[in-house]
Amino acid sequence: MLSCPDAMAPSDEELLSLSYEESTLSEQEQAHFARCSLCQERLAAYTRMHARLLAKLHRRLCPSAVRLNYYCLDIVPEEERVSIASHLLDCPACSAEVAQIRQTLKNFDPFPAAESSLRSAIRRIFATLVVQQALPVTRGASSQQAGWPRQYQAETLDLSLHLSRQASGEIMLLGILTSSDPGETADSFEGVIVELHTAPGPLQGGEQARPLLTSQVDDIGNLLLEPVPAGEYVMILRLPGREIVIEGLTIEHG
């Protein structure tokens, strides 16, 4: 590293001490430093070197981030707690990290108001059964169930539900989701979560009830749930800003 020939230039020791924030320059040295690009570059080089050394030494001689978090939660053994507390007195980096962890814990809210507001902003719409299509009775049609297929309506949305039997005998529930709104095309429903709950479902005081089956609407508005055991179900389609609820889905394996 080049040295500055000016007699007022700070020495290497003074610049190194300055990078450690352990001393300050005299007025004459400050005046020289303000106009000397060489001395400014010398200080910058020492500062970069100091930062690299700190980065390499930090975590080798310091407690891990996990132990510091446990320390802030007061769940470390007494001997380790005393050791970390003593270390914090001599380590500004760990001390700053502990202060940040404690601030984060202080501001942590397990039940944030924003989540409640978002939940309340979701509208719940109960679909109406508008058509219960009758199918002609033919030979081998014993697998058809009364009242299927079904057509439901919820505001601008139309949902057609059908039952189909696999070769193994298990029942599949198929759906076709469309909209009377020209702005809602079939591909706009792609990725919508579909849940099938055992009745009475999550609406009867069990918001966290897990669905029996889940699926997603594809890019042409189709959905598939399989295999569906015999029983009575509630279906929920979770669209952005609204939930479509279809009740009274009775499936028999006759």
ABEGO torsion letter per residue (X at the ends): XBBBABAABBBAAAAAAAAAGABBBBAAAAAAAAABAAAAAAAAAAAAAAAAAAAAABGAABBBAAAAAAAAAGABBAAAAAAAAAAAAABAAAAAAAAAAAAAAAABBABBAAAAAAAAABBBBBBBBABBBBBBBBBGAAABBBGOBBBBBBEABBBBBBBBBBAAGBBBBBBBBBBABAABBAAAABGBBBBBBBOAEAABGBAABBBABBBBBBAAGBBBBOBBBBEBBBBBBBBBGBBBBBBGBBBBBX
